[in-house]
């Protein structure tokens, strides 16, 4: 599988498949108060489980976990249904809550809308305290609304800047070794200038432009610019005064100035083939980049725009259907699925960051001293989307049923800015549109 195919399968991280489903969610977000509440049930019998069909290795890991669970005991039998990834979120959105499975997987940003539409139930009472305690803080943050957890994941995600040591050294560029000495935005720009002087076409940076910025990649990949500038996509349910502050406008002007250095990367190989020295992307590109560069590969945090370096996080998670009649059995399966053996098998299959403390500590890639320790270090410093401090690094995308509007409008603004539009006008327009939609929908308050 080539690098672009791998990237396109990372719907949980790059969100390439989220644009249509999230738009559909926005259209369907009515806050319906119909739909049954989860019932505990007997803890025995057959339960249905839905999951997205991903890479073959991911599918095999999940199928193996289900088969192992079924053979490990005789109280609960799981019937697994895999649904093609591009259709998955649309399928849940279009299915009445009463017809959804006992357990279902969902992509992180969609959770609040499913809760809003009574399709997910809190799982706190049905998974063990051990399972909850072993989930990383970032993992729990993605799945929490008003103190209740509606989802837990097997794996998480993160962003960074990959560098080509050979090209950086040739340009005399000193690069960061971790969070403690990350580049400021100004230093990042200086590095681009120095690299350009040694590059035949002056294109030294990959920003995954071919993915499009008016997509979920735009929000996942570049909301960290907003957060690092001290802004938010939403604060207290409003975008105005959070997304369009002078500091965010200035940061977006800097982002815009980088376009002259950017390789469009239409073939997906700009970094792997050495055309550029820097690539702004996530953990999922490590296998391809490591294979291509070997010891010349370095991993760095995103640049700091004044409020500390920031990164996105979040990925596919598991929850309990609100209409289940057997939540005890659902919880028993989730306890098994989120155990170290299955988490390790899944993250070995897809290269993602383990979302449980014990599996993360044992991971050869992400443990202390591992080549991707940076991503674990970032996830160890999480914060909510409206409480972004200097010291936290990974930020959860806004947990709101109105997220489809937030991501759509921010992506449109980002795309416009990259195309040359005035950042102040673009951000103010996005903030007004978001706030109008929230006003039209009573703030998307979850009943």
NUMARDO-288298 format. One record per residue (C-alpha): x, z, y; residue number from 0; residue in one letter. Coordinates in nm, 2 decimals. Layout:
% NUMARDO-288298
r X X&Z Z&Y Y&resi NUM&resn A
...
//
This chain:
% NUMARDO-288298
r X 0.00&Z 0.00&Y 0.00&resi 0&resn X
r X 0.15&Z -0.09&Y 0.34&resi 1&resn X
r X 0.17&Z 0.15&Y 0.63&resi 2&resn X
r X -0.14&Z 0.01&Y 0.81&resi 3&resn X
r X -0.35&Z 0.05&Y 0.49&resi 4&resn X
r X -0.23&Z 0.41&Y 0.46&resi 5&resn X
r X -0.31&Z 0.48&Y 0.82&resi 6&resn X
r X -0.66&Z 0.32&Y 0.80&resi 7&resn X
r X -0.75&Z 0.55&Y 0.51&resi 8&resn X
r X -0.67&Z 0.86&Y 0.72&resi 9&resn X
r X -1.02&Z 0.87&Y 0.86&resi 10&resn X
r X -1.00&Z 1.25&Y 0.89&resi 11&resn X
r X -0.69&Z 1.23&Y 1.10&resi 12&resn X
r X -0.69&Z 0.91&Y 1.29&resi 13&resn X
r X -1.07&Z 0.89&Y 1.28&resi 14&resn X
r X -1.07&Z 0.51&Y 1.26&resi 15&resn X
r X -1.39&Z 0.52&Y 1.06&resi 16&resn X
r X -1.55&Z 0.77&Y 1.28&resi 17&resn X
r X -1.66&Z 0.55&Y 1.57&resi 18&resn X
r X -1.98&Z 0.41&Y 1.42&resi 19&resn X
r X -2.08&Z 0.73&Y 1.23&resi 20&resn X
r X -2.03&Z 0.94&Y 1.54&resi 21&resn X
r X -2.23&Z 0.70&Y 1.75&resi 22&resn X
r X -2.50&Z 0.73&Y 1.48&resi 23&resn X
r X -2.48&Z 1.10&Y 1.50&resi 24&resn X
r X -2.54&Z 1.10&Y 1.87&resi 25&resn X
r X -2.84&Z 0.89&Y 1.83&resi 26&resn X
r X -2.98&Z 1.11&Y 1.56&resi 27&resn X
r X -2.90&Z 1.45&Y 1.72&resi 28&resn X
r X -3.24&Z 1.59&Y 1.78&resi 29&resn X
r X -3.19&Z 1.95&Y 1.68&resi 30&resn X
r X -3.46&Z 1.94&Y 1.42&resi 31&resn X
r X -3.58&Z 2.28&Y 1.32&resi 32&resn X
r X -3.71&Z 2.14&Y 0.99&resi 33&resn X
r X -3.52&Z 2.17&Y 0.66&resi 34&resn X
r X -3.48&Z 2.45&Y 0.42&resi 35&resn X
r X -3.24&Z 2.74&Y 0.44&resi 36&resn X
r X -2.99&Z 2.79&Y 0.16&resi 37&resn X
r X -3.11&Z 3.01&Y -0.12&resi 38&resn X
r X -2.86&Z 3.22&Y -0.32&resi 39&resn X
r X -3.01&Z 3.13&Y -0.66&resi 40&resn X
r X -2.89&Z 3.24&Y -1.00&resi 41&resn X
r X -2.53&Z 3.12&Y -0.98&resi 42&resn X
r X -2.58&Z 2.92&Y -1.29&resi 43&resn X
r X -2.69&Z 2.57&Y -1.37&resi 44&resn X
r X -2.60&Z 2.22&Y -1.25&resi 45&resn X
r X -2.51&Z 2.15&Y -0.88&resi 46&resn X
r X -2.46&Z 1.82&Y -0.70&resi 47&resn X
r X -2.14&Z 1.75&Y -0.50&resi 48&resn X
r X -2.08&Z 1.46&Y -0.26&resi 49&resn X
r X -1.74&Z 1.35&Y -0.13&resi 50&resn X
r X -1.59&Z 1.06&Y 0.05&resi 51&resn X
r X -1.40&Z 0.80&Y -0.16&resi 52&resn X
r X -1.05&Z 0.79&Y -0.02&resi 53&resn X
r X -0.72&Z 0.68&Y -0.17&resi 54&resn X
r X -0.71&Z 0.65&Y -0.54&resi 55&resn X
r X -0.47&Z 0.94&Y -0.57&resi 56&resn X
r X -0.71&Z 1.16&Y -0.36&resi 57&resn X
r X -1.01&Z 1.06&Y -0.58&resi 58&resn X
r X -0.82&Z 1.13&Y -0.89&resi 59&resn X
r X -0.72&Z 1.48&Y -0.77&resi 60&resn X
r X -1.08&Z 1.56&Y -0.68&resi 61&resn X
r X -1.21&Z 1.43&Y -1.01&resi 62&resn X
r X -0.95&Z 1.63&Y -1.20&resi 63&resn X
r X -1.05&Z 1.95&Y -1.01&resi 64&resn X
r X -1.42&Z 1.90&Y -1.10&resi 65&resn X
r X -1.34&Z 1.83&Y -1.46&resi 66&resn X
r X -1.12&Z 2.13&Y -1.48&resi 67&resn X
r X -1.38&Z 2.35&Y -1.32&resi 68&resn X
r X -1.65&Z 2.23&Y -1.56&resi 69&resn X
r X -1.43&Z 2.30&Y -1.86&resi 70&resn X
r X -1.31&Z 2.64&Y -1.73&resi 71&resn X
r X -1.65&Z 2.81&Y -1.76&resi 72&resn X
r X -2.00&Z 2.75&Y -1.89&resi 73&resn X
r X -2.22&Z 2.89&Y -1.61&resi 74&resn X
r X -2.20&Z 2.60&Y -1.36&resi 75&resn X
r X -2.17&Z 2.23&Y -1.41&resi 76&resn X
r X -2.07&Z 2.01&Y -1.12&resi 77&resn X
r X -2.20&Z 1.65&Y -1.09&resi 78&resn X
r X -1.97&Z 1.47&Y -0.85&resi 79&resn X
r X -2.08&Z 1.16&Y -0.65&resi 80&resn X
r X -1.81&Z 0.96&Y -0.45&resi 81&resn X
r X -1.94&Z 0.76&Y -0.16&resi 82&resn X
r X -1.72&Z 0.49&Y 0.01&resi 83&resn X
r X -1.55&Z 0.65&Y 0.31&resi 84&resn X
r X -1.68&Z 0.40&Y 0.57&resi 85&resn X
r X -2.03&Z 0.47&Y 0.47&resi 86&resn X
r X -2.00&Z 0.84&Y 0.40&resi 87&resn X
r X -2.09&Z 1.00&Y 0.74&resi 88&resn X
r X -2.37&Z 0.75&Y 0.79&resi 89&resn X
r X -2.51&Z 0.84&Y 0.45&resi 90&resn X
r X -2.53&Z 1.21&Y 0.53&resi 91&resn X
r X -2.67&Z 1.13&Y 0.88&resi 92&resn X
r X -2.95&Z 0.91&Y 0.73&resi 93&resn X
r X -3.04&Z 1.15&Y 0.44&resi 94&resn X
r X -3.31&Z 1.41&Y 0.49&resi 95&resn X
r X -3.17&Z 1.76&Y 0.46&resi 96&resn X
r X -3.38&Z 1.84&Y 0.16&resi 97&resn X
r X -3.22&Z 1.55&Y -0.03&resi 98&resn X
r X -2.86&Z 1.64&Y 0.04&resi 99&resn X
r X -2.64&Z 1.79&Y -0.23&resi 100&resn X
r X -2.56&Z 2.16&Y -0.29&resi 101&resn X
r X -2.20&Z 2.10&Y -0.18&resi 102&resn X
r X -2.08&Z 1.83&Y 0.05&resi 103&resn X
r X -1.76&Z 1.72&Y 0.21&resi 104&resn X
r X -1.77&Z 1.62&Y 0.58&resi 105&resn X
r X -1.52&Z 1.51&Y 0.85&resi 106&resn X
r X -1.44&Z 1.80&Y 1.08&resi 107&resn X
r X -1.58&Z 1.67&Y 1.41&resi 108&resn X
r X -1.92&Z 1.59&Y 1.25&resi 109&resn X
r X -1.99&Z 1.95&Y 1.14&resi 110&resn X
r X -2.16&Z 2.08&Y 1.45&resi 111&resn X
r X -2.41&Z 1.79&Y 1.44&resi 112&resn X
r X -2.49&Z 1.86&Y 1.08&resi 113&resn X
r X -2.55&Z 2.22&Y 1.16&resi 114&resn X
r X -2.76&Z 2.12&Y 1.46&resi 115&resn X
r X -2.97&Z 1.91&Y 1.23&resi 116&resn X
r X -3.00&Z 2.19&Y 0.97&resi 117&resn X
r X -2.79&Z 2.01&Y 0.70&resi 118&resn X
r X -2.53&Z 2.27&Y 0.65&resi 119&resn X
r X -2.56&Z 2.65&Y 0.58&resi 120&resn X
r X -2.31&Z 2.92&Y 0.65&resi 121&resn X
r X -2.08&Z 2.98&Y 0.35&resi 122&resn X
r X -1.95&Z 3.33&Y 0.44&resi 123&resn X
r X -2.18&Z 3.50&Y 0.19&resi 124&resn X
r X -2.10&Z 3.27&Y -0.09&resi 125&resn X
r X -1.73&Z 3.21&Y -0.10&resi 126&resn X
r X -1.50&Z 3.51&Y -0.19&resi 127&resn X
r X -1.33&Z 3.72&Y 0.07&resi 128&resn X
r X -1.00&Z 3.61&Y -0.10&resi 129&resn X
r X -1.08&Z 3.24&Y -0.03&resi 130&resn X
r X -1.17&Z 3.31&Y 0.33&resi 131&resn X
r X -0.86&Z 3.53&Y 0.39&resi 132&resn X
r X -0.63&Z 3.26&Y 0.24&resi 133&resn X
r X -0.76&Z 2.99&Y 0.47&resi 134&resn X
r X -0.53&Z 2.93&Y 0.76&resi 135&resn X
r X -0.65&Z 3.03&Y 1.11&resi 136&resn X
r X -0.66&Z 2.66&Y 1.22&resi 137&resn X
r X -0.87&Z 2.57&Y 0.91&resi 138&resn X
r X -1.12&Z 2.85&Y 0.98&resi 139&resn X
r X -1.13&Z 2.76&Y 1.35&resi 140&resn X
r X -1.25&Z 2.41&Y 1.27&resi 141&resn X
r X -1.53&Z 2.53&Y 1.06&resi 142&resn X
r X -1.67&Z 2.82&Y 1.28&resi 143&resn X
r X -1.97&Z 2.83&Y 1.50&resi 144&resn X
r X -2.08&Z 3.16&Y 1.66&resi 145&resn X
r X -1.88&Z 3.37&Y 1.41&resi 146&resn X
r X -2.02&Z 3.19&Y 1.11&resi 147&resn X
r X -1.82&Z 2.95&Y 0.89&resi 148&resn X
r X -1.98&Z 2.63&Y 0.78&resi 149&resn X
r X -1.68&Z 2.46&Y 0.64&resi 150&resn X
r X -1.33&Z 2.51&Y 0.49&resi 151&resn X
r X -1.08&Z 2.24&Y 0.41&resi 152&resn X
r X -0.82&Z 2.18&Y 0.15&resi 153&resn X
r X -0.59&Z 2.02&Y 0.40&resi 154&resn X
r X -0.53&Z 1.99&Y 0.78&resi 155&resn X
r X -0.35&Z 1.75&Y 1.01&resi 156&resn X
r X -0.11&Z 1.74&Y 1.30&resi 157&resn X
r X 0.05&Z 1.52&Y 1.56&resi 158&resn X
r X 0.41&Z 1.47&Y 1.66&resi 159&resn X
r X 0.67&Z 1.22&Y 1.79&resi 160&resn X
r X 0.88&Z 1.06&Y 1.52&resi 161&resn X
r X 1.22&Z 0.95&Y 1.64&resi 162&resn X
r X 1.49&Z 0.71&Y 1.51&resi 163&resn X
r X 1.81&Z 0.92&Y 1.54&resi 164&resn X
r X 2.04&Z 0.62&Y 1.53&resi 165&resn X
r X 1.86&Z 0.46&Y 1.83&resi 166&resn X
r X 1.83&Z 0.78&Y 2.02&resi 167&resn X
r X 2.20&Z 0.86&Y 1.97&resi 168&resn X
r X 2.30&Z 0.50&Y 2.08&resi 169&resn X
r X 2.11&Z 0.55&Y 2.40&resi 170&resn X
r X 2.26&Z 0.89&Y 2.46&resi 171&resn X
r X 1.92&Z 1.06&Y 2.44&resi 172&resn X
r X 1.92&Z 1.43&Y 2.35&resi 173&resn X
r X 1.61&Z 1.51&Y 2.15&resi 174&resn X
r X 1.41&Z 1.82&Y 2.06&resi 175&resn X
r X 1.46&Z 2.00&Y 1.73&resi 176&resn X
r X 1.13&Z 2.20&Y 1.74&resi 177&resn X
r X 0.87&Z 2.36&Y 1.95&resi 178&resn X
r X 1.12&Z 2.58&Y 2.14&resi 179&resn X
r X 1.30&Z 2.29&Y 2.30&resi 180&resn X
r X 1.04&Z 2.02&Y 2.33&resi 181&resn X
r X 1.05&Z 1.75&Y 2.60&resi 182&resn X
r X 0.86&Z 1.79&Y 2.92&resi 183&resn X
r X 0.66&Z 1.48&Y 3.01&resi 184&resn X
r X 0.93&Z 1.40&Y 3.27&resi 185&resn X
r X 1.20&Z 1.42&Y 3.01&resi 186&resn X
r X 1.00&Z 1.21&Y 2.77&resi 187&resn X
r X 0.98&Z 0.94&Y 3.04&resi 188&resn X
r X 1.35&Z 0.97&Y 3.11&resi 189&resn X
r X 1.41&Z 0.91&Y 2.73&resi 190&resn X
r X 1.20&Z 0.60&Y 2.74&resi 191&resn X
r X 1.40&Z 0.47&Y 3.04&resi 192&resn X
r X 1.73&Z 0.53&Y 2.86&resi 193&resn X
r X 1.61&Z 0.37&Y 2.54&resi 194&resn X
r X 1.48&Z 0.07&Y 2.73&resi 195&resn X
r X 1.82&Z 0.01&Y 2.87&resi 196&resn X
r X 1.96&Z -0.04&Y 2.52&resi 197&resn X
r X 1.67&Z -0.24&Y 2.38&resi 198&resn X
r X 1.64&Z -0.62&Y 2.39&resi 199&resn X
r X 1.27&Z -0.64&Y 2.48&resi 200&resn X
r X 1.23&Z -0.30&Y 2.65&resi 201&resn X
r X 0.96&Z -0.20&Y 2.41&resi 202&resn X
r X 1.07&Z 0.14&Y 2.27&resi 203&resn X
r X 0.75&Z 0.34&Y 2.20&resi 204&resn X
r X 0.47&Z 0.31&Y 1.95&resi 205&resn X
r X 0.13&Z 0.47&Y 2.06&resi 206&resn X
r X -0.07&Z 0.32&Y 1.77&resi 207&resn X
r X -0.23&Z 0.09&Y 2.02&resi 208&resn X
r X -0.36&Z -0.14&Y 1.75&resi 209&resn X
r X -0.60&Z 0.14&Y 1.64&resi 210&resn X
r X -0.77&Z 0.11&Y 1.98&resi 211&resn X
r X -0.81&Z 0.40&Y 2.23&resi 212&resn X
r X -1.19&Z 0.38&Y 2.26&resi 213&resn X
r X -1.21&Z 0.52&Y 1.91&resi 214&resn X
r X -1.16&Z 0.85&Y 1.75&resi 215&resn X
r X -0.79&Z 0.78&Y 1.74&resi 216&resn X
r X -0.80&Z 0.79&Y 2.12&resi 217&resn X
r X -0.95&Z 1.14&Y 2.13&resi 218&resn X
r X -0.75&Z 1.28&Y 1.84&resi 219&resn X
r X -0.42&Z 1.12&Y 1.95&resi 220&resn X
r X -0.44&Z 1.18&Y 2.33&resi 221&resn X
r X -0.67&Z 1.47&Y 2.40&resi 222&resn X
r X -0.35&Z 1.67&Y 2.36&resi 223&resn X
r X -0.24&Z 1.52&Y 2.70&resi 224&resn X
r X -0.54&Z 1.67&Y 2.86&resi 225&resn X
r X -0.49&Z 2.01&Y 2.69&resi 226&resn X
r X -0.12&Z 2.02&Y 2.77&resi 227&resn X
r X -0.20&Z 1.95&Y 3.14&resi 228&resn X
r X -0.42&Z 2.26&Y 3.14&resi 229&resn X
r X -0.75&Z 2.08&Y 3.11&resi 230&resn X
r X -1.02&Z 2.06&Y 2.84&resi 231&resn X
r X -1.26&Z 1.80&Y 2.72&resi 232&resn X
r X -1.54&Z 2.05&Y 2.77&resi 233&resn X
r X -1.54&Z 2.40&Y 2.92&resi 234&resn X
r X -1.85&Z 2.62&Y 2.91&resi 235&resn X
r X -2.04&Z 2.31&Y 2.80&resi 236&resn X
r X -1.94&Z 2.10&Y 3.10&resi 237&resn X
r X -1.68&Z 1.82&Y 3.14&resi 238&resn X
r X -1.67&Z 1.81&Y 3.52&resi 239&resn X
r X -1.40&Z 2.04&Y 3.64&resi 240&resn X
r X -1.24&Z 2.05&Y 3.30&resi 241&resn X
r X -1.16&Z 1.68&Y 3.21&resi 242&resn X
r X -1.11&Z 1.55&Y 3.56&resi 243&resn X
r X -0.89&Z 1.81&Y 3.72&resi 244&resn X
r X -0.60&Z 1.70&Y 3.94&resi 245&resn X
r X -0.35&Z 1.81&Y 3.67&resi 246&resn X
r X -0.52&Z 1.60&Y 3.41&resi 247&resn X
r X -0.54&Z 1.30&Y 3.65&resi 248&resn X
r X -0.16&Z 1.33&Y 3.71&resi 249&resn X
r X -0.10&Z 1.35&Y 3.33&resi 250&resn X
r X -0.30&Z 1.04&Y 3.27&resi 251&resn X
r X -0.11&Z 0.86&Y 3.54&resi 252&resn X
r X 0.21&Z 0.95&Y 3.35&resi 253&resn X
r X 0.05&Z 0.82&Y 3.03&resi 254&resn X
r X -0.05&Z 0.50&Y 3.21&resi 255&resn X
r X 0.31&Z 0.45&Y 3.33&resi 256&resn X
r X 0.43&Z 0.44&Y 2.97&resi 257&resn X
r X 0.25&Z 0.11&Y 2.89&resi 258&resn X
r X 0.55&Z -0.09&Y 3.00&resi 259&resn X
r X 0.75&Z 0.07&Y 2.72&resi 260&resn X
r X 0.49&Z 0.03&Y 2.45&resi 261&resn X
r X 0.51&Z -0.21&Y 2.15&resi 262&resn X
r X 0.15&Z -0.31&Y 2.06&resi 263&resn X
r X 0.25&Z -0.26&Y 1.70&resi 264&resn X
r X 0.00&Z -0.51&Y 1.57&resi 265&resn X
r X 0.18&Z -0.53&Y 1.23&resi 266&resn X
r X 0.20&Z -0.15&Y 1.19&resi 267&resn X
r X 0.57&Z -0.17&Y 1.14&resi 268&resn X
r X 0.72&Z -0.12&Y 1.49&resi 269&resn X
r X 0.89&Z 0.21&Y 1.40&resi 270&resn X
r X 0.96&Z 0.15&Y 1.04&resi 271&resn X
r X 1.14&Z -0.18&Y 1.11&resi 272&resn X
r X 1.34&Z -0.03&Y 1.40&resi 273&resn X
r X 1.17&Z -0.22&Y 1.68&resi 274&resn X
r X 1.10&Z 0.11&Y 1.86&resi 275&resn X
r X 1.28&Z 0.44&Y 1.87&resi 276&resn X
r X 0.97&Z 0.66&Y 1.91&resi 277&resn X
r X 0.63&Z 0.68&Y 1.74&resi 278&resn X
r X 0.35&Z 0.90&Y 1.86&resi 279&resn X
r X 0.14&Z 0.96&Y 1.55&resi 280&resn X
r X 0.06&Z 1.22&Y 1.28&resi 281&resn X
r X 0.19&Z 1.37&Y 0.96&resi 282&resn X
r X 0.03&Z 1.09&Y 0.75&resi 283&resn X
r X 0.30&Z 0.84&Y 0.85&resi 284&resn X
r X 0.58&Z 1.05&Y 0.71&resi 285&resn X
r X 0.60&Z 0.89&Y 0.37&resi 286&resn X
r X 0.64&Z 0.54&Y 0.51&resi 287&resn X
r X 0.87&Z 0.65&Y 0.79&resi 288&resn X
r X 1.09&Z 0.86&Y 0.56&resi 289&resn X
r X 1.13&Z 0.58&Y 0.32&resi 290&resn X
r X 1.22&Z 0.34&Y 0.59&resi 291&resn X
r X 1.46&Z 0.56&Y 0.79&resi 292&resn X
r X 1.59&Z 0.82&Y 0.55&resi 293&resn X
r X 1.82&Z 1.07&Y 0.73&resi 294&resn X
r X 1.77&Z 0.89&Y 1.06&resi 295&resn X
r X 1.42&Z 1.02&Y 1.09&resi 296&resn X
r X 1.36&Z 1.31&Y 1.32&resi 297&resn X
r X 1.03&Z 1.49&Y 1.40&resi 298&resn X
r X 0.95&Z 1.63&Y 1.74&resi 299&resn X
r X 0.65&Z 1.79&Y 1.92&resi 300&resn X
r X 0.44&Z 1.59&Y 2.17&resi 301&resn X
r X 0.57&Z 1.62&Y 2.53&resi 302&resn X
r X 0.47&Z 1.92&Y 2.75&resi 303&resn X
r X 0.26&Z 1.83&Y 3.06&resi 304&resn X
r X 0.28&Z 2.19&Y 3.20&resi 305&resn X
r X 0.06&Z 2.40&Y 2.98&resi 306&resn X
r X 0.29&Z 2.38&Y 2.67&resi 307&resn X
r X 0.30&Z 2.12&Y 2.40&resi 308&resn X
r X -0.03&Z 2.06&Y 2.22&resi 309&resn X
r X -0.15&Z 1.88&Y 1.91&resi 310&resn X
r X -0.48&Z 1.79&Y 1.75&resi 311&resn X
r X -0.58&Z 1.93&Y 1.42&resi 312&resn X
r X -0.87&Z 1.92&Y 1.17&resi 313&resn X
r X -0.96&Z 1.71&Y 0.88&resi 314&resn X
r X -1.21&Z 1.68&Y 0.59&resi 315&resn X
r X -1.38&Z 2.00&Y 0.50&resi 316&resn X
r X -1.63&Z 2.14&Y 0.24&resi 317&resn X
r X -1.96&Z 2.30&Y 0.31&resi 318&resn X
r X -2.29&Z 2.41&Y 0.15&resi 319&resn X
r X -2.60&Z 2.21&Y 0.19&resi 320&resn X
r X -2.87&Z 2.40&Y 0.38&resi 321&resn X
r X -3.14&Z 2.31&Y 0.13&resi 322&resn X
r X -2.95&Z 2.42&Y -0.18&resi 323&resn X
r X -3.14&Z 2.65&Y -0.42&resi 324&resn X
r X -2.81&Z 2.77&Y -0.58&resi 325&resn X
r X -2.56&Z 2.87&Y -0.31&resi 326&resn X
r X -2.40&Z 3.12&Y -0.54&resi 327&resn X
r X -2.30&Z 2.84&Y -0.78&resi 328&resn X
r X -2.19&Z 2.63&Y -0.48&resi 329&resn X
r X -1.97&Z 2.91&Y -0.36&resi 330&resn X
r X -1.81&Z 2.96&Y -0.71&resi 331&resn X
r X -1.72&Z 2.59&Y -0.71&resi 332&resn X
r X -1.57&Z 2.61&Y -0.36&resi 333&resn X
r X -1.36&Z 2.92&Y -0.46&resi 334&resn X
r X -1.22&Z 2.71&Y -0.75&resi 335&resn X
r X -1.17&Z 2.40&Y -0.54&resi 336&resn X
r X -0.98&Z 2.58&Y -0.26&resi 337&resn X
r X -0.74&Z 2.75&Y -0.50&resi 338&resn X
r X -0.37&Z 2.68&Y -0.49&resi 339&resn X
r X -0.36&Z 2.45&Y -0.79&resi 340&resn X
r X -0.62&Z 2.21&Y -0.65&resi 341&resn X
r X -0.50&Z 2.23&Y -0.29&resi 342&resn X
r X -0.15&Z 2.15&Y -0.40&resi 343&resn X
r X -0.26&Z 1.87&Y -0.62&resi 344&resn X
r X -0.47&Z 1.72&Y -0.33&resi 345&resn X
r X -0.20&Z 1.75&Y -0.07&resi 346&resn X
r X 0.06&Z 1.61&Y -0.31&resi 347&resn X
r X -0.17&Z 1.31&Y -0.35&resi 348&resn X
r X -0.23&Z 1.25&Y 0.02&resi 349&resn X
r X 0.07&Z 1.41&Y 0.20&resi 350&resn X
r X -0.15&Z 1.63&Y 0.43&resi 351&resn X
r X -0.08&Z 1.98&Y 0.54&resi 352&resn X
r X -0.21&Z 2.24&Y 0.30&resi 353&resn X
r X -0.49&Z 2.44&Y 0.46&resi 354&resn X
r X -0.44&Z 2.76&Y 0.26&resi 355&resn X
r X -0.17&Z 3.01&Y 0.34&resi 356&resn X
r X -0.03&Z 3.04&Y -0.01&resi 357&resn X
r X -0.01&Z 2.66&Y -0.08&resi 358&resn X
r X 0.14&Z 2.60&Y 0.27&resi 359&resn X
r X 0.41&Z 2.86&Y 0.21&resi 360&resn X
r X 0.51&Z 2.68&Y -0.12&resi 361&resn X
r X 0.50&Z 2.32&Y 0.02&resi 362&resn X
r X 0.83&Z 2.15&Y 0.00&resi 363&resn X
r X 0.74&Z 1.93&Y 0.30&resi 364&resn X
r X 0.59&Z 2.20&Y 0.53&resi 365&resn X
r X 0.75&Z 2.52&Y 0.43&resi 366&resn X
r X 1.02&Z 2.68&Y 0.65&resi 367&resn X
r X 1.32&Z 2.45&Y 0.64&resi 368&resn X
r X 1.11&Z 2.16&Y 0.51&resi 369&resn X
r X 1.12&Z 1.82&Y 0.69&resi 370&resn X
r X 0.77&Z 1.86&Y 0.83&resi 371&resn X
r X 0.80&Z 2.23&Y 0.92&resi 372&resn X
r X 0.70&Z 2.14&Y 1.28&resi 373&resn X
r X 0.34&Z 2.06&Y 1.17&resi 374&resn X
r X 0.31&Z 2.40&Y 1.00&resi 375&resn X
r X 0.46&Z 2.57&Y 1.30&resi 376&resn X
r X 0.21&Z 2.40&Y 1.53&resi 377&resn X
r X -0.09&Z 2.50&Y 1.30&resi 378&resn X
r X 0.03&Z 2.86&Y 1.30&resi 379&resn X
r X -0.05&Z 2.86&Y 1.68&resi 380&resn X
r X -0.41&Z 2.75&Y 1.70&resi 381&resn X
r X -0.67&Z 2.80&Y 1.98&resi 382&resn X
r X -1.02&Z 2.70&Y 2.05&resi 383&resn X
r X -1.11&Z 2.40&Y 2.25&resi 384&resn X
r X -1.22&Z 2.61&Y 2.55&resi 385&resn X
r X -0.96&Z 2.88&Y 2.54&resi 386&resn X
r X -0.64&Z 2.68&Y 2.56&resi 387&resn X
r X -0.34&Z 2.90&Y 2.65&resi 388&resn X
r X 0.03&Z 2.82&Y 2.72&resi 389&resn X
r X 0.14&Z 2.97&Y 2.39&resi 390&resn X
r X -0.11&Z 2.80&Y 2.15&resi 391&resn X
r X -0.04&Z 2.45&Y 2.02&resi 392&resn X
r X -0.30&Z 2.31&Y 1.79&resi 393&resn X
r X -0.64&Z 2.27&Y 1.95&resi 394&resn X
r X -0.97&Z 2.21&Y 1.77&resi 395&resn X
r X -1.18&Z 1.92&Y 1.90&resi 396&resn X
r X -1.49&Z 2.05&Y 2.08&resi 397&resn X
r X -1.73&Z 2.20&Y 1.82&resi 398&resn X
r X -2.06&Z 2.08&Y 1.96&resi 399&resn X
r X -2.34&Z 1.86&Y 1.83&resi 400&resn X
r X -2.27&Z 1.65&Y 2.14&resi 401&resn X
r X -1.92&Z 1.56&Y 2.02&resi 402&resn X
r X -2.01&Z 1.20&Y 1.96&resi 403&resn X
r X -2.07&Z 1.16&Y 2.34&resi 404&resn X
r X -1.76&Z 1.35&Y 2.43&resi 405&resn X
r X -1.53&Z 1.14&Y 2.21&resi 406&resn X
r X -1.70&Z 0.81&Y 2.31&resi 407&resn X
r X -1.67&Z 0.87&Y 2.68&resi 408&resn X
r X -1.32&Z 1.01&Y 2.67&resi 409&resn X
r X -1.21&Z 0.72&Y 2.46&resi 410&resn X
r X -1.36&Z 0.48&Y 2.71&resi 411&resn X
r X -1.18&Z 0.65&Y 2.99&resi 412&resn X
r X -0.85&Z 0.65&Y 2.80&resi 413&resn X
r X -0.88&Z 0.29&Y 2.72&resi 414&resn X
r X -0.95&Z 0.20&Y 3.08&resi 415&resn X
r X -0.66&Z 0.40&Y 3.21&resi 416&resn X
r X -0.42&Z 0.24&Y 2.96&resi 417&resn X
r X -0.56&Z -0.09&Y 3.08&resi 418&resn X
r X -0.47&Z -0.01&Y 3.44&resi 419&resn X
r X -0.78&Z 0.16&Y 3.58&resi 420&resn X
r X -0.76&Z 0.45&Y 3.83&resi 421&resn X
r X -0.73&Z 0.77&Y 3.62&resi 422&resn X
r X -0.92&Z 0.98&Y 3.87&resi 423&resn X
r X -1.22&Z 0.74&Y 3.88&resi 424&resn X
r X -1.21&Z 0.69&Y 3.50&resi 425&resn X
r X -1.21&Z 1.06&Y 3.42&resi 426&resn X
r X -1.47&Z 1.15&Y 3.68&resi 427&resn X
r X -1.70&Z 0.87&Y 3.53&resi 428&resn X
r X -1.65&Z 1.01&Y 3.18&resi 429&resn X
r X -1.72&Z 1.37&Y 3.29&resi 430&resn X
r X -2.04&Z 1.27&Y 3.47&resi 431&resn X
r X -2.16&Z 1.07&Y 3.16&resi 432&resn X
r X -2.09&Z 1.36&Y 2.93&resi 433&resn X
r X -2.26&Z 1.62&Y 3.15&resi 434&resn X
r X -2.56&Z 1.40&Y 3.19&resi 435&resn X
r X -2.60&Z 1.36&Y 2.82&resi 436&resn X
r X -2.56&Z 1.73&Y 2.76&resi 437&resn X
r X -2.82&Z 1.80&Y 3.03&resi 438&resn X
r X -3.06&Z 1.55&Y 2.87&resi 439&resn X
r X -3.02&Z 1.73&Y 2.54&resi 440&resn X
r X -3.04&Z 2.09&Y 2.66&resi 441&resn X
r X -2.67&Z 2.15&Y 2.61&resi 442&resn X
r X -2.70&Z 2.07&Y 2.24&resi 443&resn X
r X -2.77&Z 2.43&Y 2.17&resi 444&resn X
r X -2.78&Z 2.50&Y 1.80&resi 445&resn X
r X -3.11&Z 2.68&Y 1.72&resi 446&resn X
//
